[in-house]
Amino acid sequence: MSKLNSLCRLVTLLAIALMVLTGAAHAADPKPVRVALFSWPGYAFWFVAKEKNLVPEIALDIQIIEDPYQSFGLMSAGKLDVASSTAEYAPLSAAEGNDIRFVAYTNPSHGTDQIIVRPEIMSAADLKGKSVAVLEGGLTQIFMGIWLEQNGVSIKDVTFTNLIMDDAMAAMLSGKVAGAEFWEPYAKNVKENLAGAKVMADSATPFWSKNGLLADAMYMRKGFIEEDDGKTAALTLKAYYEAVKYWREHPEEANEIIAKALKFKVEDVELVIGDGKDNKGGIVVYGYSDGGKFMGVIDGDPELASLGQHHGQITDHFNLVADWWQKFGLIDHKPAFEGGVSLTPFKVLVESGYGG
């Protein structure tokens, strides 16, 4: 009986040990995080984070979806957790009352965005009565609107034509539109293929650098932000900033990862994001410190590239975009900041002791 009891105890202990080991293995399984972006180097740091497994606690499932509004729709339906896109959606999200939140300001434009006109256009006034190509509901429309008004032309004096970059380039070359907003590498391609095309405005000038309108952002689903007290959302933000850090330390390798994922030429990736240093002429990639300062979560003003931006500028950015969406008739009132922006992931990441 004693031997039988000992055997039973041994079997029981082995079973418990197996349960503990199995539980530990399950506890160590990375949390899946579903991310979407469209084909743009400024968003593609996610591929670096995934390939190098920079934050093992999460498993990035990355999709390329060319229409950001499709990504936002999937987020609202709970089928995506994170999206990288341009930085104009927060007031629209707040006005609609949906669950999408702007959580990080990632890449201010510093030359990659340009307003280009056909050879026969000499000034903004020459665009009156003509069509200009923009992405309606996007920052390109606001960029064009501000530039027109700065030069004495009302937004009602032109026809805004909603075209994606490939179609806008074709429309410019054929003369169907007299001007358009392009980002790189499309701006380069227009200038190379349309003799006499003129750049009338670009995001490298101090006015645009300082107001920070033209930029990329990270969005998260509200339910995802709230999971496990924001820890997974903070780890996801960490993965992005670890990828930026890796890119700064290994720019050639990282740019090749990005080019392969996007099916871009490496030189076109470098045209947009550069080689790990300040990239005046493309976009300026903000890391953890400057991103946190712009969002008002880390003390001080953003320092990279000395763009003239200030601590907590996300509030000014939100208000500027909201004012223009009212002017364009996309919203009928200025919504609450908290309805479109969440500082929780950044705060949880800072509180974790992460230093970037």
C-alpha positions, 0 to 999 in steps of 0.5 A: 500500500505504501508503494502504491501511495508513493506511486500515486503521489508521484503521478500526481506531482508529475501531473501538477508539474505538467499543468504548471509547465503548460500554463507557463508556456501558454502565459508566454504566448505572444499576444496577437496584434492586428495592424494595417497600413497603406504602401508608404515607407513612413508607416512601414517600421512595423515590418522591422518590428515584426522581422526582428521580433523587437517586442516578443510579448506581442505577435504583429499581424500586418496587412497592407490596406490601401484605403485608410477608411477601409482600415478604420471601418475594420477597426470599428468592427473589431477586426483590426487593432491598430492602423497607421495613416495620415494625421487628420482622422481624430476630429472625424472619429470624435464627431462620428462617436466611433471607437478609433483613437489617435495615440501617437504623432509619428512623422511630420512631413518636411518636404515630401508633400508638395503642391505642384501645378502645370506649366501654364499656371503661374500663380494660385489665381490662375487656378480659379475655375479649374480642378485640383487633385487632392484626397478629399477628407485627407490632409492634402485637401487641407494643405491645398485649402490653406495654400489657396487662401494664403494666396487670395483664392477661396476654396469655393473658386476651385473644384476639388477632385478626389484622386489617389496618387497614381490617378492624380499623377495621370490627371496632371500629365494629361491636363485634366487637373491644373494642380495637385498635392503629391507626396514622394515618390509621386512628386518626383515622378510628376516633375520628371515627366511634366516639363515646366511643372512648378512646385508652389508650396512644400512642407519643408518651409518653416510655416508648415514645419512649425504648425505640424499639420502634414504628418503621419499618426498611429491609431488604436481601437478603444477596446484594444487600448482598454485591454489589460489596463493598456499594457498590450497597447503600450507594448504595441507602441513600444514595438513601433519605437523599438523599430525606429530605434533599430532603423537609426542604428541599422538604416541600410538593413531596415530600409531593405526590410521596408522596401521588400515589404512594400515592393518599393525601390530602396532609393524611394524608401530613402527618399521618404525616410532617409538613412536613419538621420534627420531627413529634411526633404522627406519626412522627419521620423519621430522616436519615442522622446519627440513623439511623447513630447508632441503628445504632451506626455513627456516633458519638453519640446520636440527637438529632432530637426528643430522644426519649431514644434512644442510640448502638447501640440497635439491639441493645436493640431486637433483644433486646426484639423477640426476647424478645416473639416468644419469649413469643408462641411465634413463635420458641423461642430468642433468635437471634444478632443478626448473623443478622438485622441487617447494618451493612455498607451503613451502614459502606460509606456512611460510609467513602465519605465521604457526609455526608448 
